[in-house]
Amino acid sequence: MPGQLRTKPLSIAAVGMTVDGREISEQDVADIVETYNPRKYGARINLDHEFNWSGWAAKNLHNVDIPGMLGDVVSVAAYENEEGITCLYAVLAPNQGFVALNKADQAVYFSIEISRDFMGSGKTYLTGLAVTDYPASCYTDRIHFSSKSKPDDMDVSLLKVDLGSCEPIDTPKKPFFKRLFSKDEPDMKPEELATALKDALGTPLAEFGQKLDGVITKFDTFSKVKVEDEETTPEGEQNTELSQVKEELSSTKKLLTELTDKFEKALKAPAGGTTDADDEPEGDEGKYSHLL
C-alpha cells in the first residue's frame, strides 16, 4: 500500500435504506467486517465508480489532474454512531491523487462496492470503495485531509505518519565475505582488514595443514608394514597404488603450503579498494546478476 499514510476510521456506509431505495442490511455489514482481508482481495479506492477511468474523470469532470486510483482500504469495523445507527467504518491508505482531489473539495463522500455472494461464499464482501459527491448511503463521513490539528468543526483529518508504530524489519545476515568487504564500512583500515582475514582464515588453514601432516605420517608408517597372507592383491600392484595415494597427498600438502604462503604475503601487502564490478559481477549480459 502506498507510503505510510493512514486515516482514522471513517464511516463509509450505514445500515438501512439508501437514498435511491436500496437497502444495506445488518448482515451485509457483519459479513464485510468478518470477511474483509486485503491480502486475499484488497478493495481499491476510485472516483465515482469509474475504476481505471478515475484519472480521466478527475481531469475532465473535476478539473483535477491525477494519475488514476486513489488508494486502498486497509481495514474495516462496525460501530454505532451518536444516533444509534450501525455504520461501516474503514481505515484508508490514500495516495497523493486522493489528497489532491480532496484539496480541490471534490468527491468528499463515500460509496461502497460490494459482492453479496463473494466467490460463492454466500457472504457479502467489500470489493471496492468510491469517493463521490452523491453518496447513496446515509451517515457517510465527509473527508477532509489536513496536515494541521483538526478543529472541532471538521469531520475528519488525515493522521500524520507515526514512524514509531512501524515494526522493525529484521535485516538478513550477509554471507561472510559480503560482511567482510561490505561498503557499509568504508573506513576499514588495511591492518584491520588483514587482522580480520587472519582471524577468519588463518586458524582453519593451519589446522588443516596439521591434520594433513598427520595423515601423511600415518600413511608412511602404514606403507612400511608388510602385509602378510594377502592373497587378493599382488604385492607389486598394492605398492603401486599406495605410492600413487602418497603422491596425491604430498601434492595436496604442497598446494596448501603455497596457498598459505600467498595468504601470508597478501596480508602484509597494502590493501586496495573494491570496485562495483568486484562486488556485483554481472558477466555476459547480466548472466550472473541473480547470484547475490
C-alpha positions in Angstrom: 0.0 0.0 0.0 1.3 3.5 -0.8 3.5 5.1 1.8 2.6 5.0 5.4 -0.4 7.3 5.4 -3.4 6.1 7.3 -6.7 7.8 8.1 -8.7 7.5 11.2 -11.7 5.1 10.9 -14.2 6.8 8.6 -17.9 5.9 8.1 -18.3 4.6 4.5 -21.8 3.2 4.8 -24.7 2.8 7.2 -27.3 0.1 7.8 -30.7 1.0 6.4 -32.3 2.2 3.2 -30.2 4.2 0.8 -31.4 7.4 -0.9 -32.2 5.6 -4.1 -34.4 2.9 -2.5 -31.9 0.0 -1.9 -31.0 -1.5 1.4 -27.8 -2.2 3.3 -28.6 -4.8 5.9 -27.1 -5.6 9.3 -25.9 -8.9 7.8 -24.2 -7.1 4.9 -22.1 -5.1 7.4 -21.4 -8.0 9.6 -20.3 -10.1 6.7 -18.0 -7.4 5.4 -16.4 -7.0 8.8 -16.0 -10.7 9.1 -14.6 -11.5 5.7 -12.6 -8.4 4.5 -9.0 -9.4 4.1 -6.8 -7.1 1.9 -4.3 -9.8 1.5 -6.9 -12.0 -0.1 -8.7 -9.4 -2.1 -8.0 -5.7 -1.4 -10.5 -3.0 -2.1 -9.1 -0.1 -4.1 -10.4 3.4 -3.9 -11.7 5.0 -7.1 -13.6 8.1 -8.3 -17.3 7.9 -8.9 -17.2 4.1 -9.6 -15.1 4.9 -12.7 -12.4 2.4 -11.7 -9.5 2.6 -14.2 -11.1 5.7 -15.7 -10.8 7.6 -12.4 -7.9 9.7 -13.7 -9.8 10.7 -16.8 -12.9 11.5 -14.7 -10.9 13.6 -12.3 -9.3 15.6 -15.0 -12.4 16.1 -17.3 -15.2 16.2 -14.7 -13.5 17.8 -11.7 -10.6 19.6 -13.3 -8.0 17.8 -11.1 -5.1 16.2 -12.9 -4.3 12.9 -11.1 -3.0 9.5 -12.3 -5.9 7.2 -11.5 -6.7 5.1 -8.5 -6.8 6.9 -5.2 -5.6 4.3 -2.6 -6.6 1.3 -0.6 -8.9 0.1 2.1 -6.7 -1.2 5.0 -9.3 -2.5 7.4 -13.0 -2.3 8.3 -15.1 -2.4 11.5 -18.7 -1.7 12.6 -19.8 0.8 15.3 -22.9 2.6 16.3 -22.8 6.4 15.7 -24.1 9.0 18.0 -27.7 8.4 16.7 -27.5 4.7 17.4 -27.1 3.8 13.7 -24.8 0.9 12.9 -22.2 2.2 10.4 -19.4 0.5 8.5 -16.1 2.2 9.2 -12.8 1.9 7.3 -9.2 2.8 7.7 -7.9 4.1 4.4 -4.4 4.4 2.8 -4.8 7.4 0.5 -2.3 8.3 -2.1 -1.3 11.8 -3.4 -4.0 11.7 -6.0 -6.7 11.3 -3.4 -5.2 14.2 -1.4 -5.1 16.5 -4.4 -8.7 15.7 -5.3 -9.8 16.4 -1.7 -7.8 19.6 -1.6 -9.9 20.8 -4.5 -13.0 19.9 -2.4 -14.2 17.3 -4.9 -15.7 13.8 -4.2 -15.8 14.2 -0.4 -18.2 11.3 0.5 -18.1 7.5 0.1 -20.0 4.8 -1.8 -19.2 1.2 -1.2 -18.9 -1.5 -3.8 -19.9 -5.0 -2.6 -20.5 -8.6 -3.8 -23.2 -10.3 -1.9 -22.1 -13.8 -2.9 -18.3 -13.4 -3.0 -16.6 -16.4 -4.6 -19.8 -18.5 -3.9 -19.4 -18.0 -0.1 -22.9 -16.6 0.3 -21.5 -13.7 2.3 -21.1 -10.0 1.4 -17.6 -8.8 0.7 -16.2 -5.3 0.2 -14.7 -5.3 -3.3 -14.1 -1.6 -3.8 -14.8 1.9 -2.5 -15.7 5.0 -4.5 -15.4 8.7 -3.4 -18.3 10.8 -4.7 -20.3 13.9 -4.2 -23.5 11.9 -4.3 -23.4 9.0 -1.9 -26.3 6.5 -1.9 -25.9 5.6 1.8 -26.6 8.0 4.7 -24.3 8.8 7.5 -21.0 8.6 5.5 -18.2 10.9 6.8 -17.2 14.0 4.8 -13.5 13.5 4.5 -11.1 16.5 4.8 -7.4 15.9 4.7 -5.3 18.3 6.8 -1.7 18.4 8.0 -2.7 20.5 10.9 -4.6 19.6 14.0 -8.3 19.1 13.5 -10.6 22.0 14.5 -13.7 21.0 16.4 -16.0 21.6 13.3 -14.0 19.3 11.0 -15.4 15.8 10.4 -12.1 14.0 10.0 -8.4 14.8 9.3 -5.5 12.8 7.9 -3.3 11.3 10.6 0.4 12.2 10.4 2.8 9.4 9.9 3.9 7.7 13.1 7.2 6.0 12.4 7.3 4.8 15.9 4.4 2.4 15.2 6.2 0.7 12.4 7.6 -2.7 13.5 11.4 -3.0 12.8 12.3 -5.3 9.9 14.9 -7.9 10.7 17.9 -7.3 8.5 19.0 -10.6 6.9 22.6 -11.6 7.7 25.0 -11.3 4.9 27.4 -14.1 3.9 30.9 -13.9 5.5 32.7 -12.3 2.6 29.8 -9.9 1.9 30.2 -8.7 5.5 34.0 -8.7 5.4 34.2 -6.5 2.3 31.0 -4.5 2.9 30.8 -1.0 1.5 28.9 -0.1 4.7 32.3 0.1 6.4 34.3 2.3 4.1 36.7 3.4 6.9 38.2 -0.1 7.4 42.0 0.2 7.6 44.3 -2.2 5.7 45.7 -3.5 9.0 42.1 -4.1 10.3 41.3 -6.0 7.1 44.4 -8.1 7.4 43.6 -8.9 11.1 40.0 -9.9 10.1 41.2 -12.2 7.3 43.8 -13.8 9.6 41.3 -14.4 12.3 38.8 -15.8 9.9 41.1 -18.0 7.7 44.5 -18.3 9.4 43.5 -20.8 12.1 41.4 -23.1 9.8 44.3 -23.3 7.2 46.8 -24.0 9.9 44.7 -26.7 11.5 44.0 -28.3 8.1 47.8 -28.4 7.4 48.5 -30.1 10.7 45.8 -32.7 10.1 47.2 -33.3 6.6 50.7 -33.8 8.1 49.3 -36.3 10.4 47.6 -38.2 7.6 50.9 -38.3 5.6 52.8 -39.6 8.7 50.3 -42.3 9.4 50.3 -43.3 5.7 54.2 -43.5 5.7 54.0 -45.8 8.7 51.3 -47.9 7.2 53.1 -48.3 3.9 56.2 -49.8 5.6 54.2 -52.5 7.3 54.4 -55.8 5.4 51.1 -57.3 4.7 51.2 -61.0 5.4 48.9 -63.7 4.0 47.5 -61.2 1.4 46.1 -63.2 -1.5 43.6 -60.9 -3.2 46.1 -58.2 -4.4 49.6 -58.9 -5.7 52.3 -57.1 -3.7 53.7 -55.1 -6.6 50.2 -53.8 -7.6 49.5 -52.9 -3.9 52.7 -50.9 -3.6 52.0 -49.0 -6.8 48.5 -48.0 -5.5 50.0 -46.9 -2.2 52.6 -44.9 -3.9 50.0 -43.1 -6.0 48.0 -42.2 -2.9 51.1 -40.9 -1.2 52.0 -38.7 -4.2 48.5 -37.2 -4.2 48.6 -36.4 -0.5 52.1 -34.9 -0.9 50.8 -32.8 -3.8 47.9 -31.6 -1.8 50.2 -30.7 1.1 52.4 -28.7 -1.3 49.5 -26.8 -2.7 48.2 -26.0 0.8 51.7 -24.7 1.8 51.8 -22.5 -1.3 48.4 -21.2 -0.6 49.3 -20.4 3.0 52.4 -18.5 1.9 50.5 -16.4 -0.6 47.9 -15.7 2.0 50.5 -14.5 4.5 52.1 -12.3 1.8 48.7 -10.9 0.9 48.1 -9.9 4.5 51.3 -7.9 4.5 50.6 -6.2 1.2 48.8 -2.8 1.0 45.0 -3.3 0.7 43.3 -1.9 -2.3 39.7 -0.8 -2.7 37.0 -3.0 -4.3 35.1 -1.9 -7.4 31.5 -2.2 -8.3 32.4 -4.9 -10.7 34.1 -6.9 -7.9 31.1 -6.6 -5.6 28.3 -7.2 -8.2 29.7 -9.4 -11.0 27.3 -9.1 -14.0 29.0 -11.3 -16.5 27.9 -11.5 -20.1 24.6 -9.7 -20.5 23.8 -9.9 -16.8 24.3 -13.7 -16.7 25.3 -13.7 -13.1 23.1 -10.8 -11.9 20.9 -13.3 -10.0 23.8 -14.5 -7.9 23.6 -12.4 -4.8 
